[in-house]
Amino acid sequence: MSHEETVHVNTPQEAAEVIRGWQAGAKGRIGISGTLTFRDKDGNVVKTMEMNGSVPLPQPTKE
Amino acid sequence: MALTTIADKFEQGALNGACATFNVGSTDPSGDFRLLTNADAELAQLTLATTAFQNATSAGGLASAVSNAITKDTSITAGTIAKFQLRDRDNVVMLAGSVGTSGADLNVSDNVIPGTATEVTCDAGLTLTLQLS
């Protein structure tokens, strides 16, 4: 027997939890990118490191 | 089966919700972005802003959020970066993955912090994106 459940969302964290519960029908990836700059003690740039990648959204386990 | 309709606004809201998780907690004033060795030794820790990310935008099925100003780390350790973490204010890991020059979760041009380096900055900030299907 199915039932309806009212979900009250008051904070972004609660919204994220609700959205996480909706992911049974959605897949996706969180991408992350940026550039790191490394400097020595004199302030000279010794390396720049470009970053680019992604991690998959966690899939909920089915009961 | 993939969802047939995912509005840009939905992805935008989802990414905003995700970014807000970095602002949770009271142990530290803000979250952080860490670079670690394969043995989980910390090489660098950059501090996120109190509100870590700006409001997300979304267009063409891709939501994007840029971080607010990230504080540099002036006491880094040389070594090979193998992992990254993004943590909230209570140092709870929200996002983590492998780091490498290819085939990793986060690919970098060169994952070695040289011995001459004493500090690291992320001047243009970090960008998070979300694409749902």
N, CA and C atoms of all chains as a GROMACS GRO file, in nm:
protein
  588
    1MET      N    1   0.086  -0.119   0.000
    1MET     CA    2   0.000   0.000   0.000
    1MET      C    3   0.089   0.123   0.000
    2SER      N    4   0.064   0.213  -0.095
    2SER     CA    5   0.148   0.333  -0.102
    2SER      C    6   0.091   0.439  -0.009
    3HIS      N    7   0.172   0.533   0.029
    3HIS     CA    8   0.123   0.642   0.112
    3HIS      C    9   0.195   0.768   0.072
    4GLU      N   10   0.130   0.881   0.100
    4GLU     CA   11   0.194   1.009   0.073
    4GLU      C   12   0.263   1.058   0.199
    5GLU      N   13   0.375   1.122   0.179
    5GLU     CA   14   0.448   1.175   0.293
    5GLU      C   15   0.481   1.320   0.266
    6THR      N   16   0.449   1.406   0.362
    6THR     CA   17   0.482   1.547   0.348
    6THR      C   18   0.621   1.572   0.402
    7VAL      N   19   0.704   1.634   0.322
    7VAL     CA   20   0.841   1.662   0.362
    7VAL      C   21   0.855   1.812   0.381
    8HIS      N   22   0.896   1.854   0.499
    8HIS     CA   23   0.918   1.996   0.526
    8HIS      C   24   1.067   2.025   0.509
    9VAL      N   25   1.096   2.123   0.429
    9VAL     CA   26   1.235   2.160   0.402
    9VAL      C   27   1.257   2.301   0.454
   10ASN      N   28   1.345   2.317   0.552
   10ASN     CA   29   1.367   2.449   0.611
   10ASN      C   30   1.509   2.502   0.586
   11THR      N   31   1.601   2.416   0.552
   11THR     CA   32   1.739   2.459   0.533
   11THR      C   33   1.794   2.401   0.403
   12PRO      N   34   1.900   2.461   0.350
   12PRO     CA   35   1.963   2.402   0.230
   12PRO      C   36   2.008   2.259   0.253
   13GLN      N   37   2.048   2.226   0.376
   13GLN     CA   38   2.096   2.091   0.404
   13GLN      C   39   1.981   1.992   0.392
   14GLU      N   40   1.863   2.033   0.442
   14GLU     CA   41   1.746   1.946   0.429
   14GLU      C   42   1.707   1.931   0.283
   15ALA      N   43   1.719   2.040   0.208
   15ALA     CA   44   1.686   2.032   0.065
   15ALA      C   45   1.781   1.935  -0.005
   16ALA      N   46   1.909   1.941   0.033
   16ALA     CA   47   2.007   1.851  -0.029
   16ALA      C   48   1.973   1.706   0.003
   17GLU      N   49   1.927   1.681   0.126
   17GLU     CA   50   1.890   1.544   0.162
   17GLU      C   51   1.771   1.497   0.081
   18VAL      N   52   1.670   1.585   0.062
   18VAL     CA   53   1.553   1.547  -0.017
   18VAL      C   54   1.595   1.520  -0.161
   19ILE      N   55   1.678   1.609  -0.214
   19ILE     CA   56   1.722   1.592  -0.352
   19ILE      C   57   1.802   1.464  -0.366
   20ARG      N   58   1.884   1.433  -0.264
   20ARG     CA   59   1.961   1.309  -0.269
   20ARG      C   60   1.867   1.189  -0.277
   21GLY      N   61   1.752   1.200  -0.210
   21GLY     CA   62   1.656   1.090  -0.213
   21GLY      C   63   1.591   1.076  -0.349
   22TRP      N   64   1.589   1.185  -0.429
   22TRP     CA   65   1.530   1.179  -0.562
   22TRP      C   66   1.624   1.115  -0.663
   23GLN      N   67   1.746   1.088  -0.623
   23GLN     CA   68   1.844   1.047  -0.721
   23GLN      C   69   1.826   0.904  -0.768
   24ALA      N   70   1.723   0.836  -0.715
   24ALA     CA   71   1.697   0.701  -0.763
   24ALA      C   72   1.668   0.702  -0.912
   25GLY      N   73   1.619   0.818  -0.966
   25GLY     CA   74   1.590   0.826  -1.107
   25GLY      C   75   1.687   0.912  -1.184
   26ALA      N   76   1.789   0.962  -1.121
   26ALA     CA   77   1.881   1.054  -1.188
   26ALA      C   78   2.025   1.012  -1.161
   27LYS      N   79   2.105   1.032  -1.260
   27LYS     CA   80   2.248   1.012  -1.243
   27LYS      C   81   2.317   1.142  -1.274
   28GLY      N   82   2.440   1.155  -1.232
   28GLY     CA   83   2.510   1.278  -1.264
   28GLY      C   84   2.650   1.277  -1.208
   29ARG      N   85   2.718   1.382  -1.236
   29ARG     CA   86   2.855   1.397  -1.188
   29ARG      C   87   2.875   1.539  -1.136
   30ILE      N   88   2.952   1.547  -1.031
   30ILE     CA   89   2.995   1.677  -0.979
   30ILE      C   90   3.132   1.706  -1.037
   31GLY      N   91   3.142   1.812  -1.114
   31GLY     CA   92   3.270   1.849  -1.172
   31GLY      C   93   3.343   1.948  -1.082
   32ILE      N   94   3.473   1.943  -1.083
   32ILE     CA   95   3.553   2.037  -1.005
   32ILE      C   96   3.671   2.082  -1.090
   33SER      N   97   3.698   2.211  -1.088
   33SER     CA   98   3.810   2.261  -1.165
   33SER      C   99   3.867   2.386  -1.099
   34GLY      N  100   3.990   2.417  -1.135
   34GLY     CA  101   4.056   2.534  -1.081
   34GLY      C  102   4.204   2.528  -1.112
   35THR      N  103   4.276   2.629  -1.070
   35THR     CA  104   4.420   2.634  -1.091
   35THR      C  105   4.490   2.667  -0.960
   36LEU      N  106   4.587   2.586  -0.924
   36LEU     CA  107   4.669   2.612  -0.806
   36LEU      C  108   4.801   2.675  -0.850
   37THR      N  109   4.847   2.772  -0.774
   37THR     CA  110   4.975   2.837  -0.802
   37THR      C  111   5.066   2.820  -0.682
   38PHE      N  112   5.182   2.762  -0.706
   38PHE     CA  113   5.279   2.739  -0.601
   38PHE      C  114   5.391   2.843  -0.612
   39ARG      N  115   5.427   2.901  -0.498
   39ARG     CA  116   5.532   3.003  -0.495
   39ARG      C  117   5.640   2.966  -0.395
   40ASP      N  118   5.760   3.020  -0.419
   40ASP     CA  119   5.869   2.996  -0.324
   40ASP      C  120   5.869   3.106  -0.217
   41LYS      N  121   5.970   3.104  -0.133
   41LYS     CA  122   5.976   3.196  -0.020
   41LYS      C  123   5.990   3.341  -0.064
   42ASP      N  124   6.036   3.362  -0.186
   42ASP     CA  125   6.051   3.498  -0.238
   42ASP      C  126   5.929   3.544  -0.318
   43GLY      N  127   5.828   3.461  -0.324
   43GLY     CA  128   5.708   3.497  -0.397
   43GLY      C  129   5.712   3.463  -0.544
   44ASN      N  130   5.816   3.397  -0.589
   44ASN     CA  131   5.826   3.359  -0.730
   44ASN      C  132   5.740   3.236  -0.757
   45VAL      N  133   5.671   3.237  -0.870
   45VAL     CA  134   5.589   3.122  -0.908
   45VAL      C  135   5.682   3.008  -0.951
   46VAL      N  136   5.670   2.895  -0.884
   46VAL     CA  137   5.752   2.780  -0.920
   46VAL      C  138   5.672   2.674  -0.995
   47LYS      N  139   5.541   2.681  -0.983
   47LYS     CA  140   5.458   2.585  -1.057
   47LYS      C  141   5.313   2.632  -1.055
   48THR      N  142   5.244   2.612  -1.167
   48THR     CA  143   5.099   2.623  -1.171
   48THR      C  144   5.042   2.486  -1.203
   49MET      N  145   4.929   2.456  -1.139
   49MET     CA  146   4.872   2.323  -1.150
   49MET      C  147   4.725   2.339  -1.188
   50GLU      N  148   4.691   2.313  -1.313
   50GLU     CA  149   4.552   2.319  -1.355
   50GLU      C  150   4.482   2.188  -1.316
   51MET      N  151   4.364   2.202  -1.258
   51MET     CA  152   4.290   2.085  -1.211
   51MET      C  153   4.157   2.076  -1.286
   52ASN      N  154   4.120   1.956  -1.322
   52ASN     CA  155   3.992   1.934  -1.390
   52ASN      C  156   3.951   1.790  -1.370
   53GLY      N  157   3.829   1.772  -1.321
   53GLY     CA  158   3.784   1.636  -1.300
   53GLY      C  159   3.641   1.631  -1.253
   54SER      N  160   3.595   1.513  -1.217
   54SER     CA  161   3.459   1.497  -1.167
   54SER      C  162   3.446   1.368  -1.087
   55VAL      N  163   3.349   1.368  -0.997
   55VAL     CA  164   3.316   1.248  -0.921
   55VAL      C  165   3.169   1.218  -0.943
   56PRO      N  166   3.132   1.091  -0.949
   56PRO     CA  167   2.991   1.058  -0.974
   56PRO      C  168   2.907   1.085  -0.850
   57LEU      N  169   2.780   1.118  -0.872
   57LEU     CA  170   2.689   1.131  -0.760
   57LEU      C  171   2.669   0.994  -0.698
   58PRO      N  172   2.663   0.986  -0.566
   58PRO     CA  173   2.641   0.857  -0.503
   58PRO      C  174   2.500   0.808  -0.532
   59GLN      N  175   2.488   0.680  -0.563
   59GLN     CA  176   2.358   0.624  -0.588
   59GLN      C  177   2.304   0.566  -0.458
   60PRO      N  178   2.181   0.594  -0.422
   60PRO     CA  179   2.126   0.540  -0.297
   60PRO      C  180   2.111   0.390  -0.306
   61THR      N  181   2.127   0.320  -0.194
   61THR     CA  182   2.108   0.176  -0.193
   61THR      C  183   1.960   0.147  -0.181
   62LYS      N  184   1.916   0.045  -0.253
   62LYS     CA  185   1.775   0.010  -0.252
   62LYS      C  186   1.749  -0.087  -0.139
   63GLU      N  187   1.636  -0.068  -0.068
   63GLU     CA  188   1.601  -0.157   0.043
   63GLU      C  189   1.520  -0.273  -0.010
   64MET      N  190   1.672   0.393  -1.600
   64MET     CA  191   1.616   0.480  -1.707
   64MET      C  192   1.638   0.626  -1.669
   65ALA      N  193   1.689   0.704  -1.762
   65ALA     CA  194   1.718   0.845  -1.733
   65ALA      C  195   1.588   0.923  -1.729
   66LEU      N  196   1.588   1.030  -1.650
   66LEU     CA  197   1.474   1.119  -1.646
   66LEU      C  198   1.466   1.193  -1.779
   67THR      N  199   1.342   1.219  -1.824
   67THR     CA  200   1.328   1.281  -1.955
   67THR      C  201   1.339   1.432  -1.948
   68THR      N  202   1.305   1.491  -1.833
   68THR     CA  203   1.311   1.636  -1.820
   68THR      C  204   1.379   1.672  -1.689
   69ILE      N  205   1.486   1.745  -1.697
   69ILE     CA  206   1.553   1.802  -1.580
   69ILE      C  207   1.578   1.948  -1.612
   70ALA      N  208   1.501   2.035  -1.551
   70ALA     CA  209   1.510   2.177  -1.582
   70ALA      C  210   1.640   2.235  -1.530
   71ASP      N  211   1.688   2.338  -1.597
   71ASP     CA  212   1.809   2.407  -1.552
   71ASP      C  213   1.793   2.457  -1.410
   72LYS      N  214   1.671   2.504  -1.377
   72LYS     CA  215   1.647   2.554  -1.242
   72LYS      C  216   1.662   2.443  -1.139
   73PHE      N  217   1.624   2.323  -1.177
   73PHE     CA  218   1.636   2.209  -1.085
   73PHE      C  219   1.783   2.181  -1.058
   74GLU      N  220   1.863   2.177  -1.163
   74GLU     CA  221   2.007   2.152  -1.146
   74GLU      C  222   2.071   2.265  -1.066
   75GLN      N  223   2.027   2.387  -1.092
   75GLN     CA  224   2.080   2.502  -1.019
   75GLN      C  225   2.050   2.487  -0.871
   76GLY      N  226   1.925   2.450  -0.839
   76GLY     CA  227   1.888   2.432  -0.698
   76GLY      C  228   1.963   2.318  -0.634
   77ALA      N  229   1.983   2.210  -0.710
   77ALA     CA  230   2.056   2.096  -0.655
   77ALA      C  231   2.200   2.134  -0.625
   78LEU      N  232   2.263   2.207  -0.714
   78LEU     CA  233   2.402   2.246  -0.691
   78LEU      C  234   2.412   2.346  -0.575
   79ASN      N  235   2.316   2.437  -0.565
   79ASN     CA  236   2.316   2.529  -0.451
   79ASN      C  237   2.304   2.453  -0.320
   80GLY      N  238   2.219   2.352  -0.319
   80GLY     CA  239   2.205   2.270  -0.198
   80GLY      C  240   2.334   2.198  -0.165
   81ALA      N  241   2.400   2.148  -0.268
   81ALA     CA  242   2.526   2.078  -0.245
   81ALA      C  243   2.633   2.174  -0.193
   82CYS      N  244   2.641   2.292  -0.254
   82CYS     CA  245   2.743   2.389  -0.211
   82CYS      C  246   2.719   2.436  -0.068
   83ALA      N  247   2.594   2.441  -0.028
   83ALA     CA  248   2.562   2.486   0.108
   83ALA      C  249   2.615   2.390   0.214
   84THR      N  250   2.639   2.267   0.176
   84THR     CA  251   2.688   2.170   0.276
   84THR      C  252   2.828   2.206   0.325
   85PHE      N  253   2.904   2.280   0.247
   85PHE     CA  254   3.038   2.320   0.292
   85PHE      C  255   3.031   2.425   0.402
   86ASN      N  256   2.916   2.488   0.418
   86ASN     CA  257   2.899   2.594   0.517
   86ASN      C  258   2.844   2.542   0.650
   87VAL      N  259   2.829   2.412   0.660
   87VAL     CA  260   2.769   2.352   0.779
   87VAL      C  261   2.876   2.326   0.884
   88GLY      N  262   2.841   2.349   1.011
   88GLY     CA  263   2.932   2.315   1.119
   88GLY      C  264   2.980   2.436   1.198
   89SER      N  265   3.051   2.407   1.308
   89SER     CA  266   3.097   2.514   1.397
   89SER      C  267   3.239   2.494   1.447
   90THR      N  268   3.304   2.385   1.408
   90THR     CA  269   3.440   2.362   1.456
   90THR      C  270   3.536   2.467   1.403
   91ASP      N  271   3.526   2.495   1.275
   91ASP     CA  272   3.608   2.597   1.209
   91ASP      C  273   3.517   2.706   1.153
   92PRO      N  274   3.577   2.824   1.126
   92PRO     CA  275   3.496   2.932   1.065
   92PRO      C  276   3.449   2.898   0.924
   93SER      N  277   3.521   2.808   0.856
   93SER     CA  278   3.484   2.776   0.718
   93SER      C  279   3.537   2.638   0.681
   94GLY      N  280   3.495   2.590   0.567
   94GLY     CA  281   3.542   2.462   0.519
   94GLY      C  282   3.680   2.475   0.456
   95ASP      N  283   3.729   2.365   0.398
   95ASP     CA  284   3.862   2.368   0.339
   95ASP      C  285   3.876   2.272   0.222
   96PHE      N  286   3.982   2.294   0.147
   96PHE     CA  287   4.020   2.212   0.031
   96PHE      C  288   4.159   2.159   0.061
   97ARG      N  289   4.169   2.026   0.072
   97ARG     CA  290   4.294   1.963   0.114
   97ARG      C  291   4.353   1.881   0.001
   98LEU      N  292   4.486   1.878   0.000
   98LEU     CA  293   4.562   1.795  -0.092
   98LEU      C  294   4.640   1.695  -0.007
   99LEU      N  295   4.628   1.566  -0.041
   99LEU     CA  296   4.684   1.462   0.043
   99LEU      C  297   4.771   1.367  -0.037
  100THR      N  298   4.860   1.297   0.034
  100THR     CA  299   4.935   1.190  -0.029
  100THR      C  300   4.849   1.063  -0.034
  101ASN      N  301   4.903   0.960  -0.095
  101ASN     CA  302   4.832   0.833  -0.100
  101ASN      C  303   4.810   0.775   0.040
  102ALA      N  304   4.899   0.811   0.133
  102ALA     CA  305   4.887   0.764   0.271
  102ALA      C  306   4.806   0.860   0.358
  103ASP      N  307   4.737   0.952   0.294
  103ASP     CA  308   4.650   1.049   0.362
  103ASP      C  309   4.726   1.153   0.445
  104ALA      N  310   4.854   1.172   0.417
  104ALA     CA  311   4.926   1.281   0.482
  104ALA      C  312   4.890   1.412   0.412
  105GLU      N  313   4.866   1.516   0.489
  105GLU     CA  314   4.826   1.644   0.430
  105GLU      C  315   4.946   1.717   0.374
  106LEU      N  316   4.936   1.759   0.248
  106LEU     CA  317   5.040   1.839   0.184
  106LEU      C  318   5.003   1.987   0.185
  107ALA      N  319   4.875   2.015   0.171
  107ALA     CA  320   4.830   2.155   0.170
  107ALA      C  321   4.684   2.160   0.211
  108GLN      N  322   4.648   2.270   0.273
  108GLN     CA  323   4.509   2.292   0.312
  108GLN      C  324   4.474   2.438   0.286
  109LEU      N  325   4.390   2.461   0.188
  109LEU     CA  326   4.345   2.596   0.156
  109LEU      C  327   4.208   2.616   0.220
  110THR      N  328   4.187   2.733   0.276
  110THR     CA  329   4.065   2.760   0.350
  110THR      C  330   3.960   2.824   0.261
  111LEU      N  331   3.842   2.768   0.260
  111LEU     CA  332   3.731   2.826   0.185
  111LEU      C  333   3.678   2.950   0.258
  112ALA      N  334   3.600   3.029   0.186
  112ALA     CA  335   3.536   3.144   0.248
  112ALA      C  336   3.426   3.097   0.343
  113THR      N  337   3.382   3.186   0.431
  113THR     CA  338   3.276   3.151   0.526
  113THR      C  339   3.153   3.098   0.452
  114THR      N  340   3.115   3.166   0.345
  114THR     CA  341   3.018   3.110   0.250
  114THR      C  342   3.100   3.061   0.132
  115ALA      N  343   3.110   2.930   0.122
  115ALA     CA  344   3.211   2.874   0.033
  115ALA      C  345   3.190   2.907  -0.114
  116PHE      N  346   3.066   2.901  -0.159
  116PHE     CA  347   3.040   2.917  -0.302
  116PHE      C  348   2.935   3.023  -0.328
  117GLN      N  349   2.948   3.087  -0.440
  117GLN     CA  350   2.849   3.183  -0.487
  117GLN      C  351   2.726   3.107  -0.538
  118ASN      N  352   2.619   3.179  -0.560
  118ASN     CA  353   2.497   3.119  -0.612
  118ASN      C  354   2.525   3.056  -0.747
  119ALA      N  355   2.471   2.936  -0.767
  119ALA     CA  356   2.494   2.864  -0.892
  119ALA      C  357   2.415   2.925  -1.006
  120THR      N  358   2.466   2.907  -1.126
  120THR     CA  359   2.392   2.940  -1.247
  120THR      C  360   2.375   2.812  -1.328
  121SER      N  361   2.282   2.813  -1.418
  121SER     CA  362   2.258   2.692  -1.497
  121SER      C  363   2.210   2.729  -1.635
  122ALA      N  364   2.266   2.663  -1.733
  122ALA     CA  365   2.224   2.684  -1.871
  122ALA      C  366   2.266   2.562  -1.952
  123GLY      N  367   2.180   2.525  -2.046
  123GLY     CA  368   2.214   2.414  -2.133
  123GLY      C  369   2.238   2.283  -2.062
  124GLY      N  370   2.170   2.262  -1.949
  124GLY     CA  371   2.182   2.135  -1.879
  124GLY      C  372   2.302   2.122  -1.789
  125LEU      N  373   2.372   2.232  -1.763
  125LEU     CA  374   2.489   2.227  -1.676
  125LEU      C  375   2.481   2.340  -1.575
  126ALA      N  376   2.482   2.304  -1.448
  126ALA     CA  377   2.485   2.404  -1.341
  126ALA      C  378   2.629   2.427  -1.299
  127SER      N  379   2.660   2.551  -1.263
  127SER     CA  380   2.798   2.587  -1.229
  127SER      C  381   2.798   2.683  -1.111
  128ALA      N  382   2.891   2.662  -1.019
  128ALA     CA  383   2.905   2.751  -0.904
  128ALA      C  384   3.053   2.779  -0.882
  129VAL      N  385   3.085   2.906  -0.865
  129VAL     CA  386   3.223   2.947  -0.842
  129VAL      C  387   3.243   2.976  -0.694
  130SER      N  388   3.355   2.939  -0.643
  130SER     CA  389   3.381   2.962  -0.501
  130SER      C  390   3.403   3.111  -0.475
  131ASN      N  391   3.380   3.150  -0.352
  131ASN     CA  392   3.426   3.280  -0.307
  131ASN      C  393   3.577   3.269  -0.280
  132ALA      N  394   3.637   3.378  -0.240
  132ALA     CA  395   3.783   3.383  -0.227
  132ALA      C  396   3.835   3.272  -0.135
  133ILE      N  397   3.938   3.205  -0.180
  133ILE     CA  398   4.000   3.096  -0.105
  133ILE      C  399   4.132   3.146  -0.045
  134THR      N  400   4.152   3.120   0.081
  134THR     CA  401   4.273   3.163   0.150
  134THR      C  402   4.387   3.066   0.125
  135LYS      N  403   4.503   3.121   0.094
  135LYS     CA  404   4.619   3.038   0.062
  135LYS      C  405   4.671   2.964   0.185
  136ASP      N  406   4.752   2.862   0.156
  136ASP     CA  407   4.824   2.790   0.260
  136ASP      C  408   4.972   2.830   0.250
  137THR      N  409   5.026   2.882   0.358
  137THR     CA  410   5.164   2.929   0.357
  137THR      C  411   5.259   2.832   0.427
  138SER      N  412   5.210   2.712   0.456
  138SER     CA  413   5.298   2.612   0.519
  138SER      C  414   5.272   2.477   0.455
  139ILE      N  415   5.301   2.468   0.326
  139ILE     CA  416   5.274   2.345   0.253
  139ILE      C  417   5.391   2.248   0.265
  140THR      N  418   5.367   2.126   0.224
  140THR     CA  419   5.468   2.021   0.228
  140THR      C  420   5.490   1.968   0.087
  141ALA      N  421   5.614   1.953   0.049
  141ALA     CA  422   5.644   1.898  -0.083
  141ALA      C  423   5.603   1.751  -0.088
  142GLY      N  424   5.565   1.708  -0.208
  142GLY     CA  425   5.529   1.568  -0.223
  142GLY      C  426   5.437   1.546  -0.340
  143THR      N  427   5.395   1.423  -0.358
  143THR     CA  428   5.306   1.387  -0.468
  143THR      C  429   5.162   1.386  -0.421
  144ILE      N  430   5.080   1.465  -0.486
  144ILE     CA  431   4.938   1.472  -0.450
  144ILE      C  432   4.867   1.351  -0.508
  145ALA      N  433   4.800   1.276  -0.423
  145ALA     CA  434   4.727   1.158  -0.469
  145ALA      C  435   4.577   1.166  -0.441
  146LYS      N  436   4.538   1.254  -0.349
  146LYS     CA  437   4.397   1.264  -0.313
  146LYS      C  438   4.361   1.410  -0.285
  147PHE      N  439   4.232   1.440  -0.298
  147PHE     CA  440   4.182   1.570  -0.258
  147PHE      C  441   4.058   1.552  -0.171
  148GLN      N  442   4.032   1.653  -0.090
  148GLN     CA  443   3.910   1.653  -0.009
  148GLN      C  444   3.854   1.795  -0.005
  149LEU      N  445   3.724   1.805  -0.008
  149LEU     CA  446   3.654   1.929   0.023
  149LEU      C  447   3.572   1.901   0.148
  150ARG      N  448   3.596   1.978   0.254
  150ARG     CA  449   3.534   1.950   0.384
  150ARG      C  450   3.450   2.068   0.431
  151ASP      N  451   3.353   2.038   0.519
  151ASP     CA  452   3.271   2.144   0.576
  151ASP      C  453   3.341   2.201   0.700
  152ARG      N  454   3.272   2.286   0.773
  152ARG     CA  455   3.332   2.355   0.887
  152ARG      C  456   3.362   2.261   1.004
  153ASP      N  457   3.298   2.146   1.005
  153ASP     CA  458   3.327   2.045   1.107
  153ASP      C  459   3.429   1.942   1.058
  154ASN      N  460   3.494   1.975   0.946
  154ASN     CA  461   3.595   1.887   0.887
  154ASN      C  462   3.537   1.753   0.842
  155VAL      N  463   3.410   1.752   0.811
  155VAL     CA  464   3.347   1.633   0.753
  155VAL      C  465   3.367   1.640   0.602
  156VAL      N  466   3.415   1.532   0.546
  156VAL     CA  467   3.444   1.531   0.402
  156VAL      C  468   3.313   1.528   0.324
  157MET      N  469   3.296   1.626   0.238
  157MET     CA  470   3.179   1.635   0.151
  157MET      C  471   3.209   1.578   0.013
  158LEU      N  472   3.326   1.608  -0.038
  158LEU     CA  473   3.368   1.557  -0.168
  158LEU      C  474   3.513   1.512  -0.154
  159ALA      N  475   3.546   1.401  -0.218
  159ALA     CA  476   3.683   1.352  -0.214
  159ALA      C  477   3.707   1.268  -0.337
  160GLY      N  478   3.832   1.254  -0.374
  160GLY     CA  479   3.865   1.171  -0.488
  160GLY      C  480   4.013   1.160  -0.508
  161SER      N  481   4.048   1.086  -0.609
  161SER     CA  482   4.188   1.067  -0.641
  161SER      C  483   4.240   1.182  -0.726
  162VAL      N  484   4.370   1.203  -0.720
  162VAL     CA  485   4.436   1.306  -0.800
  162VAL      C  486   4.548   1.240  -0.878
  163GLY      N  487   4.557   1.274  -1.006
  163GLY     CA  488   4.664   1.221  -1.088
  163GLY      C  489   4.678   1.300  -1.216
  164THR      N  490   4.770   1.260  -1.299
  164THR     CA  491   4.789   1.333  -1.425
  164THR      C  492   4.694   1.284  -1.533
  165SER      N  493   4.633   1.165  -1.513
  165SER     CA  494   4.531   1.118  -1.606
  165SER      C  495   4.456   1.003  -1.540
  166GLY      N  496   4.333   0.986  -1.579
  166GLY     CA  497   4.254   0.875  -1.530
  166GLY      C  498   4.209   0.886  -1.386
  167ALA      N  499   4.235   0.999  -1.322
  167ALA     CA  500   4.195   1.017  -1.182
  167ALA      C  501   4.063   1.093  -1.175
  168ASP      N  502   4.008   1.103  -1.054
  168ASP     CA  503   3.888   1.184  -1.037
  168ASP      C  504   3.919   1.330  -1.068
  169LEU      N  505   4.033   1.375  -1.022
  169LEU     CA  506   4.079   1.511  -1.047
  169LEU      C  507   4.213   1.503  -1.119
  170ASN      N  508   4.212   1.541  -1.243
  170ASN     CA  509   4.335   1.534  -1.322
  170ASN      C  510   4.405   1.668  -1.322
  171VAL      N  511   4.534   1.663  -1.301
  171VAL     CA  512   4.614   1.785  -1.295
  171VAL      C  513   4.729   1.773  -1.394
  172SER      N  514   4.781   1.888  -1.431
  172SER     CA  515   4.891   1.890  -1.528
  172SER      C  516   5.016   1.826  -1.469
  173ASP      N  517   5.031   1.839  -1.337
  173ASP     CA  518   5.150   1.787  -1.270
  173ASP      C  519   5.115   1.777  -1.123
  174ASN      N  520   5.122   1.660  -1.064
  174ASN     CA  521   5.072   1.644  -0.927
  174ASN      C  522   5.183   1.643  -0.823
  175VAL      N  523   5.297   1.699  -0.857
  175VAL     CA  524   5.408   1.702  -0.762
  175VAL      C  525   5.426   1.845  -0.708
  176ILE      N  526   5.423   1.859  -0.578
  176ILE     CA  527   5.455   1.988  -0.515
  176ILE      C  528   5.606   1.993  -0.497
  177PRO      N  529   5.674   2.089  -0.561
  177PRO     CA  530   5.820   2.092  -0.555
  177PRO      C  531   5.871   2.134  -0.417
  178GLY      N  532   5.995   2.094  -0.389
  178GLY     CA  533   6.055   2.125  -0.261
  178GLY      C  534   6.078   2.273  -0.239
  179THR      N  535   6.086   2.350  -0.346
  179THR     CA  536   6.109   2.494  -0.332
  179THR      C  537   5.981   2.572  -0.301
  180ALA      N  538   5.868   2.507  -0.314
  180ALA     CA  539   5.741   2.577  -0.292
  180ALA      C  540   5.712   2.590  -0.143
  181THR      N  541   5.670   2.711  -0.103
  181THR     CA  542   5.636   2.735   0.037
  181THR      C  543   5.489   2.770   0.056
  182GLU      N  544   5.422   2.807  -0.051
  182GLU     CA  545   5.281   2.841  -0.037
  182GLU      C  546   5.206   2.804  -0.165
  183VAL      N  547   5.076   2.788  -0.150
  183VAL     CA  548   4.989   2.759  -0.264
  183VAL      C  549   4.864   2.846  -0.256
  184THR      N  550   4.826   2.900  -0.371
  184THR     CA  551   4.705   2.981  -0.380
  184THR      C  552   4.612   2.923  -0.485
  185CYS      N  553   4.487   2.960  -0.476
  185CYS     CA  554   4.388   2.924  -0.577
  185CYS      C  555   4.320   3.055  -0.615
  186ASP      N  556   4.392   3.136  -0.691
  186ASP     CA  557   4.354   3.276  -0.710
  186ASP      C  558   4.218   3.294  -0.778
  187ALA      N  559   4.188   3.211  -0.874
  187ALA     CA  560   4.061   3.225  -0.945
  187ALA      C  561   3.950   3.141  -0.882
  188GLY      N  562   3.983   3.073  -0.772
  188GLY     CA  563   3.883   2.995  -0.702
  188GLY      C  564   3.857   2.859  -0.765
  189LEU      N  565   3.769   2.784  -0.704
  189LEU     CA  566   3.727   2.655  -0.755
  189LEU      C  567   3.590   2.668  -0.821
  190THR      N  568   3.567   2.589  -0.922
  190THR     CA  569   3.436   2.584  -0.988
  190THR      C  570   3.378   2.446  -0.975
  191LEU      N  571   3.260   2.435  -0.922
  191LEU     CA  572   3.187   2.309  -0.918
  191LEU      C  573   3.078   2.310  -1.025
  192THR      N  574   3.061   2.200  -1.092
  192THR     CA  575   2.954   2.188  -1.190
  192THR      C  576   2.871   2.064  -1.158
  193LEU      N  577   2.748   2.068  -1.205
  193LEU     CA  578   2.658   1.954  -1.185
  193LEU      C  579   2.579   1.931  -1.312
  194GLN      N  580   2.585   1.811  -1.360
  194GLN     CA  581   2.506   1.774  -1.476
  194GLN      C  582   2.429   1.648  -1.443
  195LEU      N  583   2.299   1.655  -1.446
  195LEU     CA  584   2.212   1.542  -1.414
  195LEU      C  585   2.156   1.481  -1.541
  196SER      N  586   2.129   1.353  -1.535
  196SER     CA  587   2.070   1.287  -1.652
  196SER      C  588   1.971   1.180  -1.608
   0.00000   0.00000   0.00000
